[in-house]
């Protein structure tokens, strides 16, 4: 799926036809897509690091075993993940912001619309250059790296591909994320505000990846520090946790649900999906269901969950800025934080 639109007033027209690829992990749009989605996910060598001759049969086994429970969770969300729908809304808003000369394409690493479908669509529309726009604010091999590798594999070598690969602590993204958190904090009563605990939650990653040099943990920490500073939070008002662990390997911690359960008594828990820009299973189930249950059972005086930035204007403005800076080859300090 792609999006194009007329320019906002004051936005310059792009001379070359530019395809902007919104890279995200994807999600099953229907319950029938759950097992194929899981199979594609676990077939990725950056996700399941075993030899290919073992990985594909193992991916089939894992996807077959996990599919029933995953379908139950997606059924609670209305029969599928909203991630593709929300990413399309982001693409539509970004295309309107960027204006003529730009088309925005959904490039999902797993499921549909796939990266292959996005590239085919862009080339059919006459794209002369591309921008790889990560919707993972913090870089990680299994997410940013895998999506970029797939796009680079498919994109013609004779056409330039610009890259926006991280922006988790870049001021414009921080302002957008801080606005989401600030709006949620207005919902707390005076008593809840006095006892609030901000729980930043990011998707986990195996510790071995971090030990091998993956920048993800450091970048997530930088995002949390920047958000805490933007809202003038004291150190005892917030904590960073990680969710969605997959055993048996050691993963980053502390665990979100366990931490909420342990710290809930007498506190108003405010969960922040710091590494997600769209609503999907990790926000709507892991946080809205599991973390909320843990808070209630642990004696919290309230549970609140901050929405993902989605297609709100501040976030789309930030993305548009990153795209234009990538194309311009900007090397200023702010741009360096966002463009690679």
C-alpha positions in Angstrom: 0.0 0.0 0.0 1.2 3.5 -0.8 0.2 7.0 -0.2 0.7 10.3 -2.1 -0.8 13.7 -1.8 -0.6 17.4 -2.6 2.0 19.4 -0.7 1.2 21.3 2.5 1.4 25.0 2.0 5.0 26.1 2.1 6.5 22.6 1.5 8.9 22.5 -1.5 8.2 20.0 -4.3 10.7 17.1 -4.6 12.5 17.2 -7.9 13.0 13.4 -8.2 10.3 10.9 -7.7 11.0 9.6 -4.2 9.7 6.4 -2.6 9.6 6.5 1.2 9.6 3.0 2.8 8.0 2.9 6.2 9.8 -0.1 7.7 8.1 -2.0 10.5 7.9 -5.5 11.7 4.3 -6.0 10.5 1.5 -8.1 12.0 -1.3 -10.5 11.0 -4.2 -8.6 9.6 -6.6 -11.6 10.2 -6.6 -14.7 12.3 -5.8 -16.7 9.2 -2.5 -14.8 8.8 -1.3 -15.6 12.3 0.6 -18.9 11.6 2.1 -17.7 8.3 3.2 -14.5 10.0 4.9 -16.4 12.8 6.6 -18.7 10.4 8.1 -15.8 8.5 9.1 -14.1 11.7 11.0 -17.1 13.0 12.5 -17.9 9.6 14.5 -14.7 9.9 18.1 -15.6 10.7 18.4 -12.5 12.8 15.5 -13.8 15.0 16.3 -17.5 15.1 20.1 -17.8 15.0 20.6 -21.4 13.9 21.7 -22.9 10.6 19.2 -22.6 7.8 18.8 -26.4 7.5 17.6 -26.4 11.1 16.0 -22.9 11.2 13.2 -23.5 8.7 11.9 -26.7 10.2 12.2 -25.2 13.7 10.3 -22.0 12.5 7.5 -24.3 11.2 7.4 -26.1 14.6 7.4 -22.9 16.6 4.8 -21.2 14.5 2.6 -24.2 14.6 2.8 -24.5 18.4 2.4 -20.8 19.1 -0.3 -20.1 16.6 -3.3 -21.2 18.8 -2.4 -19.0 21.7 -1.5 -16.1 19.4 -4.8 -16.3 17.7 -6.6 -16.1 21.0 -4.7 -12.9 21.8 -5.4 -11.4 18.4 -9.1 -12.4 18.7 -9.2 -10.1 21.7 -8.0 -7.2 19.5 -10.8 -7.7 17.0 -9.3 -10.5 14.9 -5.9 -9.2 13.9 -3.2 -6.7 14.6 -4.0 -3.0 14.0 -0.3 -2.3 13.2 -0.8 -2.3 9.4 -3.8 -0.1 9.5 -2.0 2.4 11.8 1.1 2.4 9.6 -1.1 3.2 6.6 -2.5 6.2 8.6 1.1 7.3 9.2 1.9 6.8 5.5 -1.1 8.9 4.5 -0.2 11.7 6.9 3.5 11.7 5.9 2.7 11.8 2.2 0.4 14.8 2.8 3.2 16.5 4.7 6.0 15.7 2.2 3.8 16.6 -0.8 4.3 16.1 -4.6 7.2 14.0 -5.7 6.9 11.6 -2.7 5.1 8.3 -2.3 5.0 6.5 1.0 5.0 2.7 1.0 4.4 0.2 3.8 7.4 -2.2 4.0 6.6 -4.8 6.6 9.4 -7.3 7.4 6.8 -10.0 8.0 3.4 -10.4 6.6 1.8 -8.0 4.2 2.3 -5.5 2.6 5.8 -7.0 2.4 9.0 -5.2 1.6 9.0 -7.0 -1.8 5.5 -5.7 -2.5 6.5 -2.2 -1.5 9.5 -2.1 -3.8 7.5 -3.5 -6.7 4.8 -0.8 -6.1 7.4 2.0 -5.9 9.2 1.0 -9.1 5.9 0.7 -10.9 5.1 4.2 -9.8 8.4 5.4 -11.3 10.5 5.9 -8.2 14.0 7.3 -8.9 15.3 7.2 -5.4 14.3 5.8 -2.1 14.3 6.5 1.6 14.4 3.7 4.2 12.5 5.2 7.1 12.6 3.0 10.2 9.6 3.0 12.5 11.7 1.5 15.2 13.0 4.6 17.0 15.9 2.7 18.5 18.2 0.5 16.3 18.4 -3.2 16.8 19.7 -6.0 14.6 16.5 -8.1 14.6 14.3 -5.1 13.8 16.1 -2.2 12.1 18.9 -4.4 10.7 16.6 -7.1 9.4 14.2 -4.6 7.7 17.0 -2.6 6.1 18.8 -5.8 4.9 15.6 -6.9 3.2 15.0 -3.6 1.6 18.6 -3.3 0.4 18.4 -6.8 -1.1 15.4 -5.8 -3.2 16.1 -2.2 -4.1 17.8 -1.7 -7.5 21.5 -1.0 -7.0 21.5 1.7 -9.6 19.0 3.8 -7.5 20.1 5.6 -4.4 18.7 4.6 -1.0 18.9 7.1 1.8 18.4 6.0 5.4 16.7 7.2 8.6 17.6 4.5 11.1 17.3 5.9 14.6 15.8 8.9 16.4 14.9 7.7 19.8 16.5 10.6 21.6 16.3 13.2 18.8 14.5 16.3 20.1 11.5 16.2 17.6 10.7 12.6 18.4 11.1 13.3 22.1 8.7 16.2 21.9 6.1 14.0 20.2 6.5 11.1 22.7 6.5 13.6 25.6 3.2 15.1 24.4 1.6 11.6 24.6 2.9 11.1 28.1 2.0 14.6 29.3 -1.6 14.2 28.1 -1.9 10.9 29.9 -0.6 12.4 33.1 -3.5 15.0 33.1 -5.8 12.0 33.7 -4.4 11.3 37.1 -6.1 12.6 40.2 -4.0 14.7 42.7 -3.5 11.7 44.9 -2.5 9.5 41.9 -0.1 12.2 40.7 1.6 12.3 44.0 2.2 8.5 43.9 2.9 8.0 40.2 5.5 5.6 38.8 6.3 6.0 35.1 7.1 2.5 33.7 8.9 2.8 30.4 8.5 -0.5 28.5 10.5 -1.6 25.5 10.6 -4.9 23.6 13.2 -7.2 25.0 16.3 -8.4 23.2 18.6 -11.4 24.0 21.5 -10.3 26.2 23.9 -12.1 23.8 22.9 -9.5 21.1 23.9 -6.6 23.4 27.2 -8.4 24.4 27.9 -8.7 20.6 27.6 -5.0 20.2 23.9 -4.3 19.4 23.2 -0.6 20.2 19.6 -1.2 21.3 19.9 -1.2 25.0 21.9 2.0 25.1 19.5 3.7 22.7 16.5 2.8 24.7 18.1 4.1 27.8 18.9 7.4 26.0 15.2 7.6 25.0 14.0 7.2 28.6 16.5 9.8 29.9 15.5 12.3 27.2 11.8 11.8 28.0 12.4 12.0 31.8 14.2 15.3 31.2 11.5 16.6 29.0 8.9 16.1 31.7 11.3 17.0 34.6 10.8 13.6 36.2 12.8 12.8 39.3 14.8 9.5 39.3 12.4 7.8 41.7 9.4 8.6 39.4 10.4 6.3 36.6 12.0 3.0 35.7 12.9 1.2 32.4 11.6 -2.3 31.9 11.5 -4.8 29.0 8.6 -6.9 27.8 7.8 -9.8 25.4 10.6 -12.1 26.4 11.1 -15.4 24.5 12.7 -18.2 26.5 15.0 -20.0 27.1 17.8 -17.4 26.5 18.6 -14.6 28.9 16.9 -11.4 27.8 17.2 -7.8 28.9 15.5 -6.9 32.1 13.8 -6.2 34.4 10.6 -7.7 33.1 7.8 -5.2 32.7 5.0 -7.3 34.2 7.0 -8.6 37.1 8.3 -5.1 37.9 4.8 -3.7 37.8 3.6 -6.4 40.1 6.4 -5.8 42.6 6.1 -2.0 42.7 2.4 -1.5 42.3 1.3 -1.3 45.9 0.1 2.3 46.7 1.4 3.6 43.3 -0.3 4.9 40.2 1.3 3.0 37.4 1.8 4.9 34.1 3.0 2.5 31.3 4.9 4.1 28.4 5.6 2.0 25.3 8.9 3.8 24.7 10.0 1.7 21.7 6.7 1.5 19.8 5.2 4.1 17.5 2.0 2.2 16.7 -0.6 0.2 18.6 -0.2 -3.6 18.3 -0.2 -6.8 20.4 2.7 -5.6 22.6 0.7 -2.5 23.6 -2.9 -3.7 23.5 -2.3 -7.1 25.2 1.1 -7.1 26.9 0.5 -3.7 28.5 -3.3 -3.1 28.5 -4.1 -6.6 29.7 -1.1 -8.3 31.4 0.6 -5.2 32.9 -2.8 -3.8 34.0 -3.7 -7.1 35.7 -0.3 -7.1 37.5 -0.9 -3.6 38.7 -4.4 -4.3 40.0 -3.3 -7.5 41.7 -0.3 -5.7 43.2 -2.4 -3.1 44.9 -1.9 -0.1 42.5 -4.2 2.9 43.0 -4.5 3.3 39.3 -3.2 2.1 36.0 -2.7 4.3 32.9 -1.2 3.5 29.6 0.3 6.2 27.3 -0.7 5.8 23.6 1.8 5.3 20.9 2.6 8.4 18.8 0.7 7.0 15.8 -0.2 9.6 13.3 -0.3 12.6 15.6 1.0 15.8 14.0 4.2 16.2 16.1 5.4 12.7 15.1 4.6 13.0 11.4 6.3 16.4 11.4 9.4 14.8 12.9 9.4 12.0 10.3 9.0 14.4 7.5 12.0 16.4 8.8 14.1 13.3 9.0 13.2 12.3 5.4 14.1 15.7 4.0 17.4 15.9 6.0 18.4 12.4 4.7 17.8 13.6 1.2 19.7 16.8 1.8 22.6 14.9 3.3 22.3 17.0 6.5 25.1 16.5 8.9 24.1 18.9 11.7 24.1 17.6 15.3 20.3 17.2 15.3 20.3 15.5 11.9 23.1 13.2 12.8 21.0 11.8 15.6 18.3 10.8 13.2 19.9 10.1 9.9 22.3 7.3 9.0 
